Amino acid sequence: YGSGGGGSGGKKVRRRVPTIAQRRAANVRERRRMFNLNEAFDKLRRKVPTFAYEKRLSRIETLRLAITYISFMTELLASEHEAAAAAAAAAAAAANTTTSTTGATTRAASLRGPPSASAIPPRHHDYPDLALGKRCPPYPTQLPAT
């Protein structure tokens, strides 16, 4: 505080002491901020799929599940896009090539077909309960045995 190498010219630094009204206003702002943050987490909890009987997710669990779920949906969309592009390329190739006697083109196109329905995890629209406001189970970590 006193004179030192700080270049303050030897003047004492006055510390600001908040008044009671300022402290109350800061408390109100903090309560409002926390309320809005909790509301946002509640909205996120409703968006990520969980089992109905699970306990309420903590903030960190909610964030981790949301990150995992977004990554999964991104990969799912990318794989569907790749499958559609491959099918379109195969259809275009089949239309541009003449029919060969060996049928190699047909066999190659059939090998690149879309994945089976059992290999694709369920999506939100596969759960009609969502329209009723119920939670749906998360995507499976293992594919079902068929």
C-alpha positions, -999 to +999 in steps of 0.1 A: +000+000+000+026+026+010+055+039-010+072+013-030+085+006-064+049+005-078+051+040-092+020+051-072+038+081-059+035+071-023-003+074-022-024+049-003-047+027-024-083+030-013-102-003-014-138+000-025-162-013+001-195-023-014-226-010+003-254-032+015-276-023-015-248-031-039-242-065-022-279-073-023-280-064-060-250-086-067-267-115-048-299-111-069-278-111-101-260-142-090-293-160-081-307-151-115-276-163-132-277-196-114-314-200-121-308-195-158-279-220-158-300-246-140-328-240-165-304-246-194-291-278-179-327-290-174-335-283-210-303-302-221-312-332-198-346-334-216-329-335-250-303-362-243-317-398-243-317-415-209-336-443-193-368-432-174-357-449-142-323-432-140-316-407-113-313-371-123-280-366-141-254-342-126-241-313-146-209-330-157-228-363-165-252-343-186-224-326-205-205-358-211-236-376-223-245-347-246-210-347-261-212-385-266-247-383-281-238-355-305-207-374-316-228-405-322-254-387-342-227-369-363-212-403-371-246-418-379-254-389-403-219-392-420-224-430-425-258-425-440-245-398-462-216-421-474-240-449-480-263-427-500-233-414-520-221-449-527-255-460-538-258-430-561-223-437-575-232-474-581-265-465-598-246-440-620-219-465-628-245-492-636-264-468-659-232-458-678-217-493-682-229-520-705-239-553-690-210-576-687-212-614-692-195-620-658-218-598-638-189-583-619-205-549-618-237-562-603-217-582-576-196-552-567-227-529-564-244-555-542-214-557-518-214-520-512-251-519-503-264-501-472-258-517-438-285-540-425-312-525-404-301-544-373-266-527-375-281-492-373-288-479-338-323-465-331-330-429-336-353-405-317-381-410-343-380-447-336-395-440-302-431-429-304-431-422-266-410-390-273-442-374-286-457-380-252-428-363-235-413-395-222-375-402-222-361-427-247-333-451-240-298-441-251-283-456-282-269-491-276-233-495-268-234-529-283-253-540-314-282-564-307-276-601-315-296-612-344 
